[in-house]
Amino acid sequence: MAREERDWEKRRRNELLRGPCCLRCCSSVLWWECAQQVKHNWETMTEAIQKHVGSLNWSYQRALREKAVAYVNSYGEFVEHHKIKATNGKGQETCYTAAKFVIATGERPRYLGIRGDKEYCITSDDLFSLPYCPGATLVVGASSVALECAGFLAGLGLEVTVMVRSQLLRGFDQEMAEKVASSMQQLGVRFLRKFVPVEVQQLEKGSPGKLKVVAKSTEGTEMIEGLYNTVLLAIGRDSCTKKIGLEKIGVKVNEKTGKIPVNDVEQSSVPYVYAVGDVVEGKPELTPVAVQAGRLLARRLFGGRLEKCDYINAPTVVFTPLEYGCCGYAEEKAVEVYRKENLEVYHTLFWPLEWTVACRDSNTCYAKIICSKFDNDRVIGFHVLGPKAGEITQGFAAAMKCGLTKQLLDDTIGIHPTCAQDDVGVTFGTWFLRAELQYRQLSVDSCRFLPVGRCSPPWRSRSPRGWTSRRRAAEAKPLLSLSLSRCRFCEDGVLSGKPGDSVGARRRDSSSAVHPPG
């Protein structure tokens, strides 16, 4: 009996030892099998979304009442200085006067201006009001909204094509934008680059129907056609400033965009008129930015405060299936503002722990920081592509407001196992290059490949704390092909050797060659 109990205890202990891995594998299989059996219900989803949006609108109105703010549901228009006319849905007019005014009218989706666009296309605002599943969808545009809509629909298993006129995610870091596109292509999203629609025809009516889209190349005379169930336009938005009488009081407006130029305290060309939100020229078109700008404006006008809105370090996230979060400058903008020679760019690939068992690509998730070399390596740009990038970026945004530097990142202890640990320079579960690649100096004696884990591909080039300086890595690349004699793998996995043997001889495959990412 005692022997049976010992055997049982031994089997139980062995099962517990391998339990987490087996449990995760089984969970993945069960999740996949369940996913194949669950059918998504579009009508149920849109109904729930509309209820949630309605509850938000109601909560805002209730909050206004609680603060004794009069809510007037009317169309406002300036008629003279310090005076507006408000017209309600019944055509009744009421005039109001005030010492100060704030313009926060926002924007509305833009149409293409081609035959069939308003008749047969929908905009991003219409997607969650659509009473039926859109089916095979063409998304026209390359903004964050366009890619988010495309990613969401692809996640439901729909056939999705994105038509791009020029560049993806204009205003964002372009290296990161291309990586976002690559991650979406892995999910089956198709990109048509350098094409614009010229006509939309309805072939069949229905819910959804069938549409034919004719498109023209932006680089030549090539014409293409495609059949889709739904065409979704996400090509930008027009500011709602053209019919509110701003010209009557002399407020300057950009004639092309309709946006209002303001100074650093959101003041327009007319001293008593202020503007916040998407109608402001040259500012991030983000709801949290508008909320913050409005809050600080109210405090300055009526609370005696002096704080101004920081538009540079405004964090944001593109909620594609693999999220892209950023704060501060894009690399292109940083070069424009600081000059390339004054910057140091560090980057790293990372492999989320939850991707390891599922055997997902280890070269997809990516992070990059841009530092000002002559300001103590202060981080002026933060970019991350990976799961929960929004949660990661929010924390780093606060650190950047406090003057985050590269050294502070290196000195920060990471939380294991998280994706954010790679952004503070700590790397678990990867092989990294423990060598000092300082400009063109490389110490052979200190060059050791140390295995920190056996899960991820070997020969991932890293700095000692996870980040790789792109410039230094590029300069050091030729040195990585130097010879090491009697190069061999020790039993503990440490690479050792003396001058003479080639490092390349110990590569396991061509995809795992020793070179920095990017």
C-alpha positions as CSV (number, residue, x, y, z in Angstrom):
1,M,0.0,0.0,0.0
2,A,2.8,2.4,0.9
3,R,4.5,1.6,-2.4
4,E,1.3,2.4,-4.4
5,E,0.9,5.7,-2.5
6,R,4.5,6.6,-3.3
7,D,4.0,5.7,-7.0
8,W,0.8,7.8,-7.0
9,E,2.5,10.7,-5.4
10,K,5.4,10.5,-7.9
11,R,3.0,10.5,-10.9
12,R,1.1,13.4,-9.3
13,R,4.3,15.4,-8.8
14,N,5.4,14.7,-12.4
15,E,2.0,15.9,-13.7
16,L,2.3,19.1,-11.6
17,L,5.8,19.7,-12.9
18,R,4.6,19.7,-16.5
19,G,1.2,21.0,-15.8
20,P,1.4,24.6,-16.8
21,C,2.8,23.9,-20.2
22,C,0.3,21.0,-20.9
23,L,-2.5,23.1,-19.5
24,R,-1.7,26.0,-21.9
25,C,-1.4,23.6,-24.9
26,C,-4.7,22.0,-24.0
27,S,-6.3,25.4,-23.5
28,S,-5.1,26.5,-26.9
29,V,-6.6,23.4,-28.6
30,L,-9.9,23.7,-26.7
31,W,-10.1,27.4,-27.5
32,W,-9.5,26.7,-31.2
33,E,-12.1,24.0,-31.2
34,C,-14.6,26.1,-29.4
35,A,-13.9,29.0,-31.8
36,Q,-14.8,26.9,-34.7
37,Q,-18.1,26.1,-33.2
38,V,-19.1,29.6,-32.0
39,K,-20.9,31.7,-34.6
40,H,-20.6,35.5,-34.3
41,N,-23.9,37.4,-34.3
42,W,-23.5,40.8,-35.9
43,E,-27.0,42.0,-34.9
44,T,-26.4,41.2,-31.3
45,M,-23.0,43.0,-31.3
46,T,-24.3,46.2,-32.9
47,E,-27.3,46.3,-30.6
48,A,-25.0,46.1,-27.6
49,I,-22.7,48.8,-29.0
50,Q,-25.5,51.2,-29.7
51,K,-26.9,50.7,-26.1
52,H,-23.5,51.4,-24.7
53,V,-23.0,54.6,-26.8
54,G,-26.5,55.7,-25.8
55,S,-25.7,55.2,-22.1
56,L,-22.5,57.3,-22.5
57,N,-24.5,60.2,-24.1
58,W,-27.0,60.0,-21.3
59,S,-24.3,60.0,-18.6
60,Y,-22.7,63.1,-20.2
61,Q,-26.1,65.0,-20.2
62,R,-26.7,64.0,-16.6
63,A,-23.2,65.2,-15.6
64,L,-24.0,68.6,-17.2
65,R,-27.2,68.9,-15.3
66,E,-25.5,68.0,-12.0
67,K,-23.0,70.9,-12.6
68,A,-25.8,73.3,-13.5
69,V,-24.7,73.6,-17.1
70,A,-27.4,74.4,-19.6
71,Y,-27.4,71.9,-22.5
72,V,-28.9,73.4,-25.7
73,N,-29.5,70.9,-28.5
74,S,-29.4,73.4,-31.4
75,Y,-27.3,74.5,-34.4
76,G,-25.1,77.5,-33.4
77,E,-23.9,80.3,-35.7
78,F,-22.1,83.6,-35.0
79,V,-24.1,86.6,-36.2
80,E,-21.9,89.3,-34.8
81,H,-19.2,89.8,-32.2
82,H,-20.0,88.1,-28.8
83,K,-23.4,86.9,-30.2
84,I,-24.6,83.6,-31.7
85,K,-27.9,82.4,-33.0
86,A,-29.1,78.8,-32.1
87,T,-31.7,77.0,-34.2
88,N,-33.3,73.9,-32.9
89,G,-34.8,71.0,-34.8
90,K,-38.2,72.8,-35.1
91,G,-36.6,75.9,-36.6
92,Q,-37.0,78.0,-33.5
93,E,-34.2,80.5,-33.1
94,T,-32.7,81.8,-29.8
95,C,-29.8,84.2,-29.5
96,Y,-27.0,84.0,-26.8
97,T,-24.3,86.4,-25.8
98,A,-21.1,85.7,-23.9
99,A,-17.7,87.1,-23.1
100,K,-15.8,84.1,-24.3
101,F,-16.5,81.2,-26.7
102,V,-15.0,77.8,-27.3
103,I,-15.2,76.1,-30.7
104,A,-15.3,72.3,-30.3
105,T,-17.5,71.2,-33.2
106,G,-15.3,68.2,-34.3
107,E,-15.3,66.6,-37.7
108,R,-17.4,64.5,-40.0
109,P,-16.3,61.7,-42.3
110,R,-15.2,62.7,-45.8
111,Y,-16.5,61.1,-49.0
112,L,-14.5,60.5,-52.2
113,G,-16.5,62.7,-54.5
114,I,-16.8,60.0,-57.2
115,R,-19.9,58.4,-58.8
116,G,-21.6,56.0,-56.4
117,D,-19.8,56.9,-53.2
118,K,-22.6,58.4,-51.2
119,E,-25.2,56.0,-52.7
120,Y,-23.4,52.8,-52.0
121,C,-20.5,53.3,-49.6
122,I,-20.5,53.6,-45.8
123,T,-18.1,55.5,-43.6
124,S,-16.4,54.5,-40.4
125,D,-19.2,56.2,-38.4
126,D,-21.7,53.8,-40.0
127,L,-20.0,50.5,-39.3
128,F,-21.5,49.8,-35.9
129,S,-25.0,50.9,-37.1
130,L,-25.0,48.5,-40.0
131,P,-27.9,46.2,-39.5
132,Y,-26.2,43.2,-41.3
133,C,-22.8,41.7,-41.4
134,P,-20.8,43.6,-44.1
135,G,-19.3,40.5,-45.7
136,A,-16.3,40.9,-48.1
137,T,-15.2,44.5,-47.4
138,L,-13.0,47.1,-49.2
139,V,-11.6,49.6,-46.7
140,V,-10.5,52.8,-48.5
141,G,-7.9,54.7,-46.6
142,A,-4.8,54.2,-44.5
143,S,-5.5,56.1,-41.3
144,S,-5.6,54.6,-37.9
145,V,-9.4,54.3,-38.2
146,A,-9.1,52.5,-41.5
147,L,-6.7,50.0,-40.2
148,E,-8.6,49.5,-37.0
149,C,-11.8,48.8,-38.9
150,A,-10.0,46.4,-41.3
151,G,-8.4,44.6,-38.4
152,F,-11.6,44.2,-36.6
153,L,-13.5,42.8,-39.6
154,A,-10.6,40.5,-40.4
155,G,-10.7,39.2,-36.8
156,L,-14.3,38.2,-37.4
157,G,-13.1,36.0,-40.3
158,L,-14.3,38.4,-43.1
159,E,-12.4,38.9,-46.3
160,V,-10.9,42.4,-46.1
161,T,-8.9,44.5,-48.6
162,V,-7.4,47.9,-47.8
163,M,-6.8,50.4,-50.6
164,V,-4.0,52.8,-49.9
165,R,-3.5,56.0,-51.9
166,S,0.0,56.9,-50.6
167,Q,1.4,56.0,-47.2
168,L,0.1,54.1,-44.2
169,L,-0.7,55.9,-40.9
170,R,0.4,59.4,-42.1
171,G,2.0,61.3,-39.2
172,F,3.0,58.1,-37.4
173,D,6.4,56.5,-37.4
174,Q,6.7,55.0,-40.8
175,E,8.9,52.0,-39.8
176,M,6.2,51.1,-37.2
177,A,3.4,51.7,-39.8
178,E,5.0,49.1,-42.1
179,K,5.3,46.6,-39.3
180,V,1.6,47.1,-38.5
181,A,0.8,46.4,-42.1
182,S,2.9,43.2,-42.1
183,S,1.2,41.9,-38.9
184,M,-2.2,42.5,-40.6
185,Q,-1.1,40.7,-43.8
186,Q,-0.3,37.7,-41.6
187,L,-4.0,37.7,-40.6
188,G,-5.1,37.6,-44.2
189,V,-5.7,41.4,-44.8
190,R,-4.9,42.3,-48.4
191,F,-3.3,45.7,-49.2
192,L,-3.7,47.5,-52.6
193,R,-1.0,50.1,-52.6
194,K,-1.0,53.3,-54.8
195,F,-4.6,53.0,-56.0
196,V,-7.7,55.2,-55.6
197,P,-11.3,54.4,-56.4
198,V,-12.8,56.2,-59.4
199,E,-16.3,54.6,-59.5
200,V,-18.5,52.4,-57.3
201,Q,-21.3,50.4,-59.1
202,Q,-24.1,48.4,-57.5
203,L,-24.4,45.0,-59.2
204,E,-26.9,43.4,-56.7
205,K,-29.1,44.7,-54.0
206,G,-29.2,42.9,-50.6
207,S,-28.0,42.8,-47.0
208,P,-25.3,43.0,-48.0
209,G,-25.4,43.4,-51.8
210,K,-22.7,43.2,-54.3
211,L,-20.6,46.2,-55.5
212,K,-18.0,46.7,-58.2
213,V,-15.2,49.1,-57.5
214,V,-13.1,50.6,-60.3
215,A,-9.8,52.0,-59.2
216,K,-6.9,53.8,-60.9
217,S,-3.2,53.7,-60.1
218,T,-1.7,56.9,-58.6
219,E,1.6,56.1,-60.5
220,G,0.3,55.5,-64.0
221,T,-2.7,54.6,-66.1
222,E,-3.4,51.1,-64.7
223,M,-7.0,50.4,-63.9
224,I,-8.3,47.5,-61.7
225,E,-11.7,46.2,-60.7
226,G,-12.9,44.3,-57.7
227,L,-16.1,42.9,-56.3
228,Y,-17.1,43.5,-52.7
229,N,-20.2,43.3,-50.5
230,T,-19.4,46.5,-48.6
231,V,-17.1,49.5,-49.3
232,L,-16.1,51.4,-46.2
233,L,-14.6,54.9,-46.5
234,A,-12.0,56.0,-44.0
235,I,-10.1,58.7,-45.9
236,G,-10.2,61.4,-43.4
237,R,-12.7,63.9,-41.9
238,D,-13.7,67.4,-42.6
239,S,-13.8,70.0,-39.8
240,C,-17.3,71.4,-39.0
241,T,-16.3,75.1,-39.2
242,K,-17.6,76.3,-42.5
243,K,-21.2,77.2,-41.7
244,I,-21.0,78.6,-38.2
245,G,-20.3,82.2,-39.0
246,L,-16.6,82.4,-38.1
247,E,-15.9,84.7,-41.1
248,K,-18.4,87.3,-39.6
249,I,-16.2,87.8,-36.6
250,G,-12.9,87.5,-38.3
251,V,-11.7,84.1,-37.0
252,K,-8.9,82.8,-39.3
253,V,-9.6,79.3,-40.7
254,N,-7.4,77.2,-43.0
255,E,-9.3,77.4,-46.3
256,K,-8.1,73.9,-47.4
257,T,-8.7,71.9,-44.2
258,G,-11.2,74.1,-42.3
259,K,-9.1,73.9,-39.2
260,I,-8.5,76.8,-36.8
261,P,-4.9,78.0,-36.1
262,V,-4.5,78.7,-32.4
263,N,-1.6,79.7,-30.1
264,D,-0.2,77.7,-27.1
265,V,-3.3,78.5,-25.0
266,E,-5.8,77.5,-27.6
267,Q,-6.6,81.1,-28.5
268,S,-7.7,81.8,-32.1
269,S,-7.0,85.0,-34.1
270,V,-10.0,86.6,-32.3
271,P,-8.9,86.9,-28.6
272,Y,-12.3,85.9,-27.1
273,V,-12.7,82.8,-29.3
274,Y,-10.8,79.6,-28.3
275,A,-10.8,76.2,-30.0
276,V,-10.1,72.6,-28.8
277,G,-10.3,69.2,-30.3
278,D,-10.2,68.0,-33.9
279,V,-10.9,71.5,-35.4
280,V,-7.5,72.8,-34.1
281,E,-4.8,72.9,-36.8
282,G,-1.7,70.8,-36.3
283,K,-2.7,69.1,-33.1
284,P,-3.4,65.3,-32.5
285,E,-6.9,64.3,-33.4
286,L,-7.6,62.3,-30.2
287,T,-10.5,62.4,-27.8
288,P,-8.3,62.3,-24.7
289,V,-6.3,65.2,-26.0
290,A,-9.4,67.3,-26.6
291,V,-10.6,66.5,-23.1
292,Q,-7.3,67.4,-21.5
293,A,-7.0,70.6,-23.6
294,G,-10.6,71.6,-22.6
295,R,-10.0,70.9,-19.0
296,L,-6.8,72.9,-18.8
297,L,-8.4,75.8,-20.8
298,A,-11.3,76.0,-18.3
299,R,-8.8,76.1,-15.4
300,R,-6.8,78.9,-17.0
301,L,-9.9,81.0,-17.9
302,F,-11.8,80.6,-14.6
303,G,-9.5,78.9,-12.1
304,G,-6.4,81.0,-12.1
305,R,-4.2,78.1,-13.3
306,L,-1.4,78.4,-15.8
307,E,-0.8,74.8,-17.1
308,K,-0.9,74.3,-20.8
309,C,-1.7,71.1,-22.8
310,D,1.3,69.0,-23.8
311,Y,0.6,68.0,-27.4
312,I,4.0,66.4,-28.0
313,N,3.9,63.7,-25.3
314,A,0.4,62.7,-26.0
315,P,0.2,58.9,-26.0
316,T,-2.0,57.1,-28.5
317,V,-2.6,53.6,-29.7
318,V,-3.7,52.1,-33.1
319,F,-6.0,49.3,-32.1
320,T,-5.1,46.9,-34.9
321,P,-5.2,43.2,-34.0
322,L,-1.5,43.6,-32.9
323,E,-1.6,46.9,-31.1
324,Y,0.8,49.8,-31.9
325,G,1.4,52.3,-29.1
326,C,3.5,55.4,-29.3
327,C,4.3,58.6,-27.3
328,G,6.4,61.5,-28.4
329,Y,8.1,62.0,-31.7
330,A,8.0,59.7,-34.7
331,E,11.5,59.0,-36.0
332,E,11.0,61.2,-39.1
333,K,9.7,64.1,-37.0
334,A,12.5,63.7,-34.5
335,V,15.1,63.9,-37.2
336,E,13.4,67.1,-38.5
337,V,13.3,68.7,-35.1
338,Y,16.6,67.5,-33.5
339,R,18.7,66.5,-36.6
340,K,19.8,63.0,-37.2
341,E,23.3,63.4,-35.7
342,N,21.9,64.4,-32.4
343,L,19.7,61.3,-32.0
344,E,20.3,57.7,-30.9
345,V,17.7,55.1,-31.8
346,Y,17.5,51.9,-29.9
347,H,15.3,49.0,-30.9
348,T,14.5,45.4,-30.0
349,L,12.4,42.5,-31.1
350,F,10.6,40.6,-28.3
351,W,8.6,37.4,-28.1
352,P,5.6,37.5,-25.7
353,L,5.5,34.5,-23.4
354,E,1.9,33.6,-24.5
355,W,3.2,33.3,-28.1
356,T,5.8,30.7,-27.3
357,V,3.6,27.7,-26.8
358,A,1.4,28.7,-29.7
359,C,4.5,28.9,-31.8
360,R,3.7,32.3,-33.2
361,D,6.3,34.4,-35.1
362,S,9.1,35.5,-32.8
363,N,10.1,38.4,-35.1
364,T,6.8,40.4,-35.1
365,C,6.7,42.3,-31.8
366,Y,9.0,45.2,-31.8
367,A,9.9,48.3,-29.7
368,K,11.9,51.4,-30.4
369,I,13.0,54.4,-28.4
370,I,14.4,57.6,-29.8
371,C,16.8,59.5,-27.5
372,S,18.4,62.9,-27.6
373,K,22.1,62.3,-27.2
374,F,23.0,65.7,-25.8
375,D,20.2,65.8,-23.3
376,N,21.4,62.8,-21.2
377,D,19.8,60.4,-23.7
378,R,16.3,61.6,-22.8
379,V,13.6,59.6,-24.4
380,I,11.8,61.8,-26.9
381,G,10.0,59.0,-28.8
382,F,8.6,55.7,-27.6
383,H,7.1,53.1,-30.0
384,V,5.9,49.5,-29.3
385,L,4.1,46.9,-31.5
386,G,2.7,44.0,-29.5
387,P,-0.1,42.6,-27.3
388,K,-1.6,45.2,-24.9
389,A,0.6,48.0,-26.4
390,G,-1.9,50.5,-25.1
391,E,-1.5,49.4,-21.5
392,I,2.3,49.5,-21.9
393,T,2.3,52.9,-23.6
394,Q,0.2,54.6,-20.9
395,G,2.8,53.9,-18.2
396,F,5.7,55.0,-20.3
397,A,3.9,58.2,-21.2
398,A,3.9,59.2,-17.5
399,A,7.6,58.4,-17.3
400,M,8.3,60.5,-20.3
401,K,6.5,63.4,-18.7
402,C,9.0,63.0,-15.8
403,G,12.1,63.2,-18.1
404,L,12.7,59.5,-18.8
405,T,16.2,58.6,-20.0
406,K,17.8,55.5,-21.5
407,Q,19.8,55.0,-18.3
408,L,16.6,55.0,-16.2
409,L,15.1,52.4,-18.6
410,D,18.1,50.2,-18.2
411,D,18.0,50.6,-14.4
412,T,14.4,49.7,-14.1
413,I,13.5,46.2,-12.9
414,G,11.1,44.4,-15.2
415,I,8.0,42.4,-14.3
416,H,8.3,38.8,-15.5
417,P,6.5,37.6,-17.6
418,T,5.2,40.7,-19.3
419,C,5.8,42.4,-22.7
420,A,6.6,45.7,-20.9
421,Q,9.8,44.1,-19.4
422,D,11.4,44.2,-22.8
423,D,10.7,48.0,-23.0
424,V,12.7,48.6,-19.8
425,G,15.7,46.7,-21.2
426,V,15.1,43.4,-19.5
427,T,14.9,40.3,-21.7
428,F,13.8,36.9,-20.6
429,G,13.4,33.8,-22.7
430,T,15.7,35.0,-25.5
431,W,19.3,34.7,-26.5
432,F,21.2,37.9,-26.5
433,L,24.6,39.1,-27.6
434,R,26.6,40.0,-24.5
435,A,29.2,42.1,-26.2
436,E,30.1,45.8,-26.0
437,L,29.5,47.1,-29.5
438,Q,30.7,50.6,-29.0
439,Y,31.0,52.3,-32.3
440,R,33.8,50.2,-34.0
441,Q,35.2,48.6,-30.8
442,L,34.5,44.9,-30.1
443,S,36.3,43.0,-27.4
444,V,36.7,39.4,-28.5
445,D,37.4,38.2,-25.0
446,S,34.1,39.6,-23.7
447,C,32.1,38.3,-26.6
448,R,29.9,35.5,-25.2
449,F,26.5,34.2,-26.3
450,L,24.7,33.5,-23.1
451,P,21.4,31.5,-23.1
452,V,18.9,33.0,-20.8
453,G,16.1,30.7,-22.0
454,R,15.6,27.8,-24.4
455,C,12.2,28.9,-25.9
456,S,13.1,31.5,-28.5
457,P,15.3,31.4,-31.6
458,P,19.0,31.6,-30.9
459,W,21.3,34.3,-32.1
460,R,19.0,37.2,-31.4
461,S,21.2,40.3,-31.3
462,R,20.7,42.3,-28.2
463,S,22.5,44.9,-26.1
464,P,23.4,43.8,-22.5
465,R,20.0,45.2,-21.4
466,G,17.9,44.2,-24.3
467,W,18.0,47.3,-26.5
468,T,20.2,47.6,-29.6
469,S,21.5,50.9,-30.8
470,R,20.6,51.0,-34.5
471,R,23.5,53.3,-35.4
472,R,26.1,51.4,-33.4
473,A,24.8,48.1,-34.6
474,A,25.1,49.2,-38.2
475,E,28.7,50.4,-37.7
476,A,29.6,47.1,-35.9
477,K,28.0,44.8,-38.4
478,P,31.3,44.2,-40.4
479,L,33.0,43.2,-37.1
480,L,30.5,40.5,-36.4
481,S,32.0,38.4,-39.1
482,L,35.4,38.2,-37.5
483,S,37.0,34.8,-36.9
484,L,37.2,33.0,-33.5
485,S,39.5,30.0,-33.3
486,R,38.2,26.6,-32.1
487,C,34.7,28.0,-31.8
488,R,32.4,25.5,-30.1
489,F,29.3,25.1,-28.1
490,C,29.9,24.1,-24.5
491,E,27.6,21.7,-22.8
492,D,26.0,24.6,-20.9
493,G,25.3,26.4,-24.2
494,V,27.9,29.1,-23.9
495,L,29.8,29.9,-27.1
496,S,33.5,30.1,-26.6
497,G,36.6,30.1,-28.8
498,K,39.8,31.8,-29.9
499,P,40.7,33.7,-33.0
500,G,40.7,31.5,-36.1
501,D,37.2,29.9,-36.4
502,S,34.2,31.6,-37.9
503,V,31.2,32.4,-35.8
504,G,29.1,31.8,-38.9
505,A,30.0,28.2,-38.8
506,R,28.0,27.8,-35.7
507,R,24.8,29.3,-37.0
508,R,21.9,26.9,-36.8
509,D,20.1,28.2,-39.8
510,S,20.3,31.2,-42.2
511,S,17.3,32.9,-40.4
512,S,19.1,33.1,-37.1
513,A,22.3,34.8,-38.3
514,V,24.0,37.2,-35.9
515,H,22.9,40.7,-36.9
516,P,20.9,43.4,-35.1
517,P,17.2,43.7,-35.9
518,G,16.4,46.2,-38.6
